[in-house]
């Protein structure tokens, strides 16, 4: 893991900010597959938390679209089912993680905990 550049995201908290998990500004390789489409999109996160991530896309995915995300943490893939919850035209999408496959949730938490201890 290259967490030397990982930083907590610096968005100013507001009353409407409902996040329960700390976000980190970190690029992690991610492969997305939209429900009903077998063609993967290979991207990188711009921020990541236990609850979701943000990705930059020129042509964002529609809100509500169910996706399968494969995150590559230290060269180890973890698979997560999620849903698009924000859409910013010509910029990107926010994705919420809804279901972790296998021990993906524990591996993601360990990865994020390691960022905390090295920053």
C-alpha atoms as one frame of an Amber mdcrd trajectory, in Angstrom:
protein
   0.000   0.000   0.000   1.270   3.437  -0.862  -0.392   5.461   1.858   2.293
   8.169   1.895  -0.045  10.431  -0.102  -3.231   9.426   1.681  -4.874  12.304
   3.464  -8.173  12.677   5.253 -10.588  14.351   2.846 -10.878  18.033   3.658
 -14.526  18.735   2.881 -15.980  21.144   5.407 -18.546  19.356   7.562 -22.079
  20.664   7.336 -25.351  19.835   9.023 -26.322  17.877   5.926 -23.113  15.816
   5.990 -24.370  12.395   7.055 -21.089  10.503   6.850 -20.324   8.131   9.691
 -16.938   6.998   8.373 -13.790   9.019   7.838 -12.919   9.628   4.176  -9.389
   9.516   2.806  -8.141  11.256  -0.307  -6.438   8.256  -1.863  -6.239   6.688
  -5.276  -7.045   2.992  -5.238  -7.546   1.005  -8.411 -11.206   0.084  -8.855
 -13.054  -1.940 -11.452 -16.765  -1.221 -11.828 -19.401  -3.340 -13.513 -22.863
  -1.873 -13.871 -25.822  -4.160 -13.244 -26.730  -5.840 -16.532 -23.442  -4.908
 -18.217 -20.421  -7.222 -18.277 -18.015  -4.593 -19.616 -15.779  -3.393 -16.765
 -14.666   0.198 -16.257 -11.182   0.476 -14.790 -10.690   3.653 -12.790  -9.180
   4.955  -9.564 -10.920   6.349  -6.509 -10.393   9.984  -5.559 -11.485   9.311
  -2.000 -12.340   6.188  -0.046 -14.036   5.264   3.217 -15.533   2.173   4.826
 -18.930   3.264   3.481 -18.090   4.181  -0.105 -15.908   6.020  -2.571 -15.856
   8.736  -5.205 -14.697   8.212  -8.776 -14.100  10.698 -11.564 -15.904  10.037
 -14.862 -16.568  12.392 -17.761 -19.868  10.594 -18.407 -21.137   9.681 -14.926
 -23.403   6.763 -14.123 -27.053   7.471 -13.234 -28.074   7.708  -9.584 -29.551
   4.447  -8.310 -27.505   2.221 -10.631 -26.348  -0.946  -8.876 -22.703  -1.779
  -9.414 -20.146  -4.409  -8.505 -16.868  -2.828  -7.444 -13.548  -4.615  -7.204
 -11.037  -2.594  -5.186  -7.366  -3.526  -5.409  -5.859  -3.117  -1.939  -2.145
  -3.909  -1.847  -2.629  -5.994  -5.019  -5.424  -7.986  -3.335  -8.880  -7.675
  -4.889 -11.950  -7.249  -2.722 -15.463  -7.340  -4.173 -18.257  -5.075  -2.993
 -21.811  -4.553  -4.197 -22.835  -0.914  -4.220 -25.080   1.758  -5.623 -24.491
   5.158  -7.219 -25.747   7.870  -4.849 -24.375  11.102  -6.340 -23.882  12.232
  -9.914 -21.927  15.298 -10.963 -22.102  15.784 -14.767 -18.687  15.814 -16.443
 -17.041  15.087 -13.109 -17.997  11.834 -11.396 -20.002   9.664  -9.023 -20.294
   8.877  -5.356 -20.825   5.192  -4.630 -22.155   3.698  -1.404 -20.975   0.225
  -0.419 -23.925  -2.023   0.449 -22.707  -5.626   0.570 -19.201  -6.963   1.055
 -18.262 -10.364  -0.344 -16.241 -12.760   1.809 -13.905 -10.929   4.162 -13.869
  -7.743   2.032 -15.212  -5.541   4.823 -12.456  -6.597   7.235  -9.753  -6.172
   4.574 -10.992  -2.694   3.686 -11.074  -1.698   7.360  -7.520  -3.006   7.885
  -6.355  -1.043   4.844  -7.961   2.157   6.129  -6.624   1.570   9.668  -3.117
   1.270   8.196  -3.557   4.689   6.579  -4.427   6.172   9.965  -1.319   4.724
  11.606   1.040   5.878   8.838  -0.231   9.435   8.352
